[in-house]
Amino acid sequence: MSLRNMLNSHGRACSIGDLLLDLFLWIIAFICLGIPSWLIFNSWNKSRLLNQRLEQCDNTLLTDSSVKVTQIVSAPIGTTVTENATLVVAQVPSNQIR
């Protein structure tokens, strides 16, 4: 059976041009479905990875270019804020009376 004898769904003979047009339209359809699917997956994956890094208290989040860090400080007037300071708890000597 040759391509010239093939019939399409309307009973007409299919030409190579019709087959190429159908193939082109299918490729466009896959692209139109693939790009939004990839965007949705990519945003979900970035959100999942960010949540994972937050749960692990990843210090590299402070300097990561893909993350915007907004510092919110609520302190009395005159307080000095040091960026990226590490909190150190001082040991109170046990021989002192409170």
C-alpha positions in Angstrom: 0.0 0.0 0.0 1.6 3.3 -1.1 1.1 6.7 0.5 -1.0 7.8 -2.4 -3.6 5.1 -1.7 -3.9 6.0 2.0 -7.1 7.7 3.0 -7.5 10.2 5.8 -10.4 10.3 8.2 -12.6 12.1 5.7 -12.1 9.6 3.0 -9.8 11.8 0.9 -6.4 10.6 -0.3 -3.5 11.8 1.9 -0.6 13.5 0.3 2.9 13.8 1.7 2.2 17.5 2.3 -0.8 16.6 4.5 1.3 14.2 6.5 4.0 16.8 7.0 1.5 19.4 8.1 0.0 16.9 10.6 3.5 16.1 11.9 4.3 19.8 12.2 1.0 20.5 14.1 1.7 17.6 16.5 5.2 19.0 17.2 3.7 22.4 17.9 1.1 20.8 20.2 3.8 18.9 22.2 5.8 22.2 22.5 2.7 24.1 23.7 2.0 21.4 26.3 5.7 20.9 27.3 6.7 24.4 28.1 3.9 25.1 30.7 4.5 21.6 32.1 8.2 22.3 32.5 7.5 25.7 34.1 5.1 24.2 36.6 7.5 21.4 37.5 10.4 23.8 37.8 8.6 26.2 40.1 7.4 23.3 42.3 10.9 21.8 42.5 12.4 25.2 43.4 9.8 25.7 46.2 10.5 22.1 47.4 14.3 22.7 47.5 13.9 26.0 49.3 11.7 24.5 51.9 14.2 21.7 52.4 17.1 24.2 52.8 15.0 26.3 55.3 14.3 23.2 57.4 18.0 22.4 57.4 18.9 26.0 58.4 21.2 26.3 55.4 23.5 29.3 55.9 24.3 29.5 52.2 20.7 30.9 51.7 22.0 34.3 53.0 24.4 34.7 50.1 22.6 32.7 47.4 21.8 34.9 44.3 18.6 33.0 43.6 17.1 34.0 46.9 16.1 37.4 48.0 16.6 38.0 51.7 14.7 40.7 53.5 15.9 41.6 56.9 13.2 42.7 59.4 14.5 44.0 62.7 12.3 45.1 65.6 14.6 46.6 68.2 14.7 49.6 70.5 16.1 52.9 69.1 19.9 53.0 69.4 20.3 49.2 69.0 23.2 48.2 66.7 22.3 45.5 64.2 25.2 43.4 62.9 24.5 41.6 59.6 25.1 37.8 59.5 26.1 37.7 63.1 26.2 34.3 64.8 24.4 34.0 68.1 26.7 32.9 70.9 25.2 32.1 74.3 27.6 33.0 77.1 28.0 30.5 80.0 27.1 31.9 83.4 29.7 30.8 86.0 28.0 28.5 88.5 29.7 30.2 91.5 27.9 33.5 91.1 24.7 34.4 92.9 21.9 35.7 90.8 
